[in-house]
Amino acid sequence: MHYTSLVKRLLPLLLLAPFPFPLRALDGVGWNEDNAVFKPASDFEGKIDAFLGEPSFGMKALFAKDRFPNVVVATDGSVLAVFGGVGLRRSTDGGETWSDPIPVAKGFMGGGVTVDEVSGEIFAFVEADHPPAPLAVFASKDHGVSWEKRGATIHPNSMGHVPSMHMNEHGICLRHGRYKGRLIRPTRWYGRHNYPRGIFHTHYTNAMFSDDGGRSWKASEPVPVMGTGEACIVELSDGSLHYNTRRHWAPTKEDSLWRWSAVSRDGGATWVDPERSSVLPDGNADSAYGLMGGLVRLPVLGRDVLIFSNIASASGRKNGHVWTSFDGGRTWPVRRRVFEGRFAYSSLDAGRPGTPSEGWIYLLFEGGPEGAGTIARFNLGWVLDGEKTGDGEVPDWARP
């Protein structure tokens, strides 16, 4: 019997059979463990119209003091503002109101919260302390209301390096291409020490990914730019991955004043084509030390609209902005100021179609009018009223 005919005969039986483990990345399609159906990207992405319309912007202080923000939107549309303490506040109405703080675990969680769009679970990676220390993984099955410790195995890359989790943007679940259903989050490798700064040239960023619902993770090869740390990953509509990273060290100061990017075409296992941006700053202009920024791809089907957050400052961590790309990070034609005062580490995520979060962009950052952990909520219409950078143009399809 021809192989294709055999697959067609067996597939219905496979779909009905009980599996002892989550089946993912089967012929490029993710597996929904709850009702055993494949979910296309159109279940998670819609039209750009939801993010346009009348410009809208607002801010609210959520944490009196804390650091290392991550913001993620759960599959039911709940918005989770997570800080490294470790705790979070949660909104079920799109960001209008917020819960009291919800503890996750004791320890240090500096980033990488990841929503599994197959199972709906959310993962938080908690280390005992900072610099890197023993790791525990915590998971929530109820969109962030409660958390439990979860066993997980993290395998080293080909260099024998097991990555550190913290000070990174949140992870993602892939929706396109042959690796659909894969969980991936940015990570980093410190070596044996975080400090002193004299060894930053030995550091690198990479990623780790899971194809079994977070039970085991594989570390990727390095992004081929040394001295990097604190990174972001987004998936583009063609299934490739766009990596954006801070750089703590570079042979010349100029190379560490701007963000660096790379590409993966194998689901995050390897990274190629490193490039320095000439538009996106990496912290303030008087320091080559850099700053953790946020990055998100808006859930617009067939389009690659990215939002990036960082500062535009000649001195000091202040003057936070967001930049917008409409071509997957090749050009960034518009930027808009979020807050002129203190603005440090930041994280971005976007609302989900069919939920109260739809059409909103969420920015969680250190700083704000009250000097605390602040959430900003705005739409793309508000960003488009910002200033032109001279780097590309806003396409007609992205205008209100």
C-alpha positions as semicolon CSV with decimal commas, in nm:
position;residue;x (nm);y (nm);z (nm)
1;M;0,000;0,000;0,000
2;H;0,128;0,346;-0,087
3;Y;0,257;0,540;0,213
4;T;0,016;0,833;0,163
5;S;-0,282;0,596;0,145
6;L;-0,167;0,422;0,461
7;V;-0,143;0,751;0,649
8;K;-0,494;0,850;0,535
9;R;-0,630;0,518;0,662
10;L;-0,450;0,527;0,996
11;L;-0,489;0,896;1,085
12;P;-0,856;0,875;1,197
13;L;-0,762;0,585;1,427
14;L;-0,466;0,778;1,565
15;L;-0,683;1,078;1,643
16;L;-0,920;0,859;1,848
17;A;-0,654;0,658;2,028
18;P;-0,555;0,753;2,386
19;F;-0,199;0,887;2,396
20;P;0,019;0,856;2,707
21;F;0,185;1,189;2,623
22;P;0,085;1,509;2,441
23;L;0,123;1,472;2,067
24;R;0,264;1,787;1,910
25;A;0,418;1,899;1,585
26;L;0,249;1,621;1,386
27;D;0,284;1,716;1,018
28;G;0,329;2,076;1,128
29;V;0,004;2,099;1,324
30;G;-0,030;2,135;1,701
31;W;-0,237;1,900;1,914
32;N;-0,508;2,016;2,151
33;E;-0,497;1,781;2,449
34;D;-0,843;1,866;2,581
35;N;-1,065;1,785;2,285
36;A;-0,826;1,614;2,042
37;V;-0,862;1,856;1,753
38;F;-0,604;2,055;1,562
39;K;-0,623;2,431;1,601
40;P;-0,522;2,651;1,308
41;A;-0,347;2,985;1,352
42;S;-0,678;3,157;1,270
43;D;-0,806;3,044;1,612
44;F;-0,545;3,270;1,772
45;E;-0,511;3,549;1,515
46;G;-0,754;3,784;1,343
47;K;-0,772;4,111;1,153
48;I;-0,569;4,419;1,231
49;D;-0,890;4,621;1,266
50;A;-0,925;4,526;1,634
51;F;-0,601;4,711;1,715
52;L;-0,688;5,024;1,515
53;G;-0,965;5,278;1,564
54;E;-0,961;5,580;1,793
55;P;-0,625;5,618;1,970
56;S;-0,643;5,499;2,332
57;F;-0,383;5,495;2,609
58;G;-0,381;5,455;2,986
59;M;-0,145;5,363;3,273
60;K;-0,188;5,214;3,618
61;A;0,063;5,139;3,897
62;L;0,039;4,772;3,999
63;F;0,343;4,710;4,221
64;A;0,484;4,942;4,486
65;K;0,834;4,803;4,443
66;D;0,975;4,511;4,250
67;R;1,175;4,436;3,937
68;F;1,194;4,209;3,632
69;P;0,852;4,236;3,464
70;N;0,677;3,988;3,236
71;V;0,327;4,041;3,100
72;V;0,137;3,760;2,928
73;V;-0,220;3,709;2,808
74;A;-0,368;3,370;2,898
75;T;-0,572;3,172;2,647
76;D;-0,897;3,293;2,808
77;G;-0,785;3,655;2,769
78;S;-0,681;3,708;3,133
79;V;-0,387;3,948;3,155
80;L;-0,110;3,851;3,398
81;A;0,134;4,118;3,519
82;V;0,421;3,922;3,674
83;F;0,714;4,061;3,871
84;G;1,028;3,884;3,992
85;G;0,926;3,874;4,360
86;V;0,760;3,617;4,270
87;G;0,400;3,729;4,232
88;L;0,145;3,859;3,987
89;R;-0,170;4,061;3,951
90;R;-0,441;3,948;3,714
91;S;-0,710;4,120;3,506
92;T;-1,011;3,942;3,357
93;D;-1,168;4,251;3,198
94;G;-0,895;4,348;2,956
95;G;-0,698;4,558;3,202
96;E;-0,971;4,776;3,350
97;T;-0,937;4,627;3,700
98;W;-0,675;4,409;3,867
99;S;-0,672;4,143;4,138
100;D;-0,479;4,164;4,460
101;P;-0,128;4,016;4,435
102;I;-0,122;3,638;4,378
103;P;0,192;3,453;4,497
104;V;0,358;3,206;4,261
105;A;0,661;3,080;4,455
106;K;0,945;3,194;4,678
107;G;1,257;3,281;4,488
108;F;1,363;3,488;4,188
109;M;1,163;3,488;3,865
110;G;1,324;3,731;3,626
111;G;1,128;3,646;3,311
112;G;1,023;3,386;3,062
113;V;0,664;3,320;3,168
114;T;0,519;3,107;2,888
115;V;0,158;3,039;2,786
116;D;0,095;2,700;2,626
117;E;-0,175;2,763;2,365
118;V;-0,228;2,388;2,323
119;S;-0,314;2,300;2,685
120;G;-0,383;2,648;2,822
121;E;-0,125;2,602;3,098
122;I;0,113;2,880;3,198
123;F;0,471;2,817;3,310
124;A;0,690;3,027;3,539
125;F;1,060;2,956;3,589
126;V;1,178;3,031;3,942
127;E;1,539;3,031;4,057
128;A;1,639;3,030;4,421
129;D;1,831;3,353;4,388
130;H;2,012;3,589;4,152
131;P;2,282;3,521;4,021
132;P;2,162;3,189;3,876
133;A;2,075;2,921;4,130
134;P;1,877;2,594;4,134
135;L;1,562;2,610;3,921
136;A;1,202;2,510;3,982
137;V;0,920;2,523;3,728
138;F;0,571;2,623;3,839
139;A;0,255;2,584;3,632
140;S;-0,099;2,717;3,639
141;K;-0,396;2,530;3,490
142;D;-0,648;2,804;3,570
143;H;-0,503;3,103;3,382
144;G;-0,288;3,227;3,669
145;V;-0,524;3,190;3,966
146;S;-0,327;2,910;4,133
147;W;0,017;2,756;4,083
148;E;0,184;2,425;4,155
149;K;0,539;2,299;4,130
150;R;0,602;2,100;3,814
151;G;0,879;1,858;3,733
152;A;1,076;1,945;3,420
153;T;1,400;1,831;3,261
154;I;1,622;2,085;3,087
155;H;1,880;1,937;2,851
156;P;2,206;2,115;2,760
157;N;2,297;2,224;2,409
158;S;2,583;2,077;2,207
159;M;2,831;2,281;2,412
160;G;2,711;2,116;2,731
161;H;2,553;2,438;2,858
162;V;2,228;2,434;3,056
163;P;2,082;2,785;3,025
164;S;1,976;3,029;3,292
165;M;1,615;3,143;3,286
166;H;1,598;3,494;3,414
167;M;1,589;3,850;3,282
168;N;1,423;3,761;2,954
169;E;1,099;3,845;2,777
170;H;0,813;3,593;2,802
171;G;0,805;3,276;2,593
172;I;0,562;3,186;2,314
173;C;0,379;2,890;2,163
174;L;0,443;2,850;1,791
175;R;0,139;2,875;1,562
176;H;0,280;2,842;1,211
177;G;0,482;2,597;1,006
178;R;0,618;2,253;1,085
179;Y;0,696;2,330;1,452
180;K;0,348;2,447;1,541
181;G;0,266;2,370;1,905
182;R;0,627;2,402;2,023
183;L;0,690;2,607;2,336
184;I;0,996;2,830;2,320
185;R;1,136;3,096;2,547
186;P;1,453;3,308;2,544
187;T;1,732;3,205;2,781
188;R;2,097;3,292;2,839
189;W;2,425;3,137;2,943
190;Y;2,640;3,305;3,207
191;G;2,909;3,047;3,257
192;R;2,984;2,998;3,623
193;H;2,941;3,362;3,721
194;N;2,710;3,653;3,649
195;Y;2,965;3,918;3,752
196;P;3,219;4,082;3,725
197;R;3,160;4,267;3,402
198;G;3,503;4,166;3,280
199;I;3,366;3,826;3,175
200;F;3,061;3,953;2,984
201;H;3,235;3,866;2,657
202;T;3,187;3,496;2,748
203;H;2,808;3,531;2,786
204;Y;2,555;3,457;2,514
205;T;2,181;3,436;2,466
206;N;1,993;3,142;2,321
207;A;1,657;2,970;2,375
208;M;1,506;2,652;2,508
209;F;1,207;2,470;2,362
210;S;0,964;2,192;2,448
211;D;0,756;1,964;2,227
212;D;0,588;1,774;2,512
213;G;0,393;2,040;2,694
214;G;0,676;2,164;2,914
215;R;0,784;1,830;3,058
216;S;1,127;1,842;2,894
217;W;1,319;2,125;2,731
218;K;1,613;2,137;2,492
219;A;1,860;2,425;2,491
220;S;1,933;2,582;2,154
221;E;2,269;2,673;2,012
222;P;2,394;3,025;2,088
223;V;2,281;3,332;1,905
224;P;2,609;3,401;1,719
225;V;2,682;3,733;1,894
226;M;2,883;3,716;2,216
227;G;2,824;3,941;2,514
228;T;2,447;3,926;2,474
229;G;2,176;3,877;2,738
230;E;1,810;3,949;2,815
231;A;1,634;3,865;2,492
232;C;1,297;3,841;2,316
233;I;1,152;3,598;2,060
234;V;0,856;3,633;1,825
235;E;0,728;3,400;1,557
236;L;0,658;3,548;1,215
237;S;0,369;3,441;0,993
238;D;0,595;3,219;0,779
239;G;0,700;3,016;1,085
240;S;1,049;3,167;1,114
241;L;1,157;3,315;1,447
242;H;1,284;3,668;1,502
243;Y;1,524;3,710;1,795
244;N;1,599;4,048;1,955
245;T;1,859;4,090;2,230
246;R;2,039;4,328;2,458
247;R;2,419;4,330;2,434
248;H;2,620;4,383;2,751
249;W;2,956;4,377;2,576
250;A;3,091;4,431;2,225
251;P;3,435;4,497;2,074
252;T;3,328;4,855;2,008
253;K;3,088;5,075;2,205
254;E;2,880;5,142;1,894
255;D;2,797;4,772;1,862
256;S;2,652;4,760;2,212
257;L;2,445;5,080;2,190
258;W;2,192;4,920;1,956
259;R;1,979;4,606;1,965
260;W;2,089;4,290;1,786
261;S;1,866;4,043;1,604
262;A;1,896;3,694;1,456
263;V;1,674;3,445;1,273
264;S;1,581;3,080;1,319
265;R;1,427;2,866;1,046
266;D;1,435;2,541;1,242
267;G;1,199;2,621;1,527
268;G;1,463;2,783;1,746
269;A;1,724;2,505;1,748
270;T;1,984;2,726;1,576
271;W;2,017;3,099;1,502
272;V;2,168;3,271;1,199
273;D;2,206;3,609;1,027
274;P;2,297;3,827;1,327
275;E;2,245;4,196;1,260
276;R;2,280;4,521;1,453
277;S;1,985;4,758;1,436
278;S;2,042;5,119;1,342
279;V;1,700;5,222;1,478
280;L;1,628;5,035;1,803
281;P;1,841;5,159;2,095
282;D;1,972;4,928;2,364
283;G;1,936;5,150;2,667
284;N;2,074;5,498;2,715
285;A;2,329;5,648;2,476
286;D;2,597;5,720;2,740
287;S;2,632;5,356;2,845
288;A;2,718;5,040;2,654
289;Y;2,557;4,829;2,926
290;G;2,214;4,795;2,763
291;L;1,862;4,739;2,896
292;M;1,602;4,462;2,884
293;G;1,329;4,552;2,633
294;G;0,993;4,403;2,537
295;L;0,878;4,259;2,206
296;V;0,549;4,118;2,073
297;R;0,399;4,028;1,739
298;L;0,037;4,135;1,721
299;P;-0,199;3,842;1,650
300;V;-0,286;3,959;1,299
301;L;-0,328;3,673;1,054
302;G;-0,087;3,687;0,763
303;R;0,088;4,005;0,884
304;D;0,402;4,064;1,087
305;V;0,328;4,369;1,301
306;L;0,583;4,395;1,584
307;I;0,594;4,627;1,883
308;F;0,924;4,687;2,068
309;S;0,978;4,877;2,395
310;N;1,288;5,043;2,538
311;I;1,417;5,390;2,616
312;A;1,531;5,680;2,398
313;S;1,760;5,853;2,644
314;A;2,090;6,040;2,627
315;S;2,157;5,957;2,991
316;G;1,988;5,736;3,247
317;R;1,697;5,495;3,236
318;K;1,409;5,722;3,141
319;N;1,199;5,834;2,845
320;G;1,035;5,502;2,754
321;H;0,910;5,450;2,398
322;V;0,752;5,186;2,179
323;W;0,849;5,126;1,815
324;T;0,639;4,955;1,548
325;S;0,740;4,736;1,253
326;F;0,507;4,614;0,979
327;D;0,753;4,381;0,805
328;G;0,872;4,148;1,078
329;G;1,147;4,373;1,214
330;R;1,318;4,481;0,893
331;T;1,206;4,844;0,933
332;W;1,063;5,046;1,224
333;P;0,887;5,351;1,078
334;V;0,703;5,485;1,388
335;R;0,781;5,533;1,754
336;R;0,583;5,691;2,039
337;R;0,674;5,799;2,389
338;V;0,508;5,607;2,672
339;F;0,651;5,786;2,974
340;E;0,912;6,062;3,000
341;G;1,029;5,982;3,354
342;R;1,186;5,670;3,502
343;F;1,155;5,372;3,269
344;A;1,372;5,061;3,300
345;Y;1,306;4,692;3,219
346;S;0,991;4,628;3,016
347;S;0,775;4,350;2,870
348;L;0,501;4,346;2,604
349;D;0,211;4,124;2,506
350;A;-0,107;4,161;2,299
351;G;-0,473;4,080;2,351
352;R;-0,643;3,772;2,208
353;P;-0,932;3,770;1,959
354;G;-1,274;3,704;2,109
355;T;-1,172;3,793;2,465
356;P;-1,190;4,115;2,673
357;S;-0,823;4,171;2,591
358;E;-0,884;4,189;2,215
359;G;-0,732;4,491;2,042
360;W;-0,511;4,596;2,333
361;I;-0,133;4,606;2,366
362;Y;0,001;4,565;2,721
363;L;0,332;4,709;2,839
364;L;0,458;4,629;3,190
365;F;0,762;4,830;3,295
366;E;0,976;4,934;3,589
367;G;0,897;5,296;3,662
368;G;0,600;5,519;3,584
369;P;0,432;5,822;3,740
370;E;0,432;5,662;4,086
371;G;0,780;5,513;4,056
372;A;0,649;5,158;4,074
373;G;0,574;4,862;3,850
374;T;0,334;5,012;3,594
375;I;0,107;4,862;3,329
376;A;0,031;5,068;3,020
377;R;-0,255;4,969;2,790
378;F;-0,291;5,113;2,442
379;N;-0,390;5,028;2,086
380;L;-0,205;5,045;1,756
381;G;-0,406;5,352;1,662
382;W;-0,236;5,535;1,948
383;V;0,112;5,423;1,839
384;L;0,050;5,540;1,480
385;D;0,001;5,894;1,607
386;G;0,367;5,896;1,712
387;E;0,672;6,032;1,533
388;K;0,823;5,900;1,211
389;T;1,170;5,750;1,239
390;G;1,258;5,769;0,869
391;D;1,310;5,393;0,863
392;G;1,045;5,265;0,621
393;E;0,679;5,357;0,581
394;V;0,348;5,258;0,737
395;P;0,164;5,043;0,479
396;D;-0,188;5,137;0,370
397;W;-0,333;4,816;0,515
398;A;-0,217;4,921;0,863
399;R;-0,388;5,259;0,864
400;P;-0,726;5,318;1,036
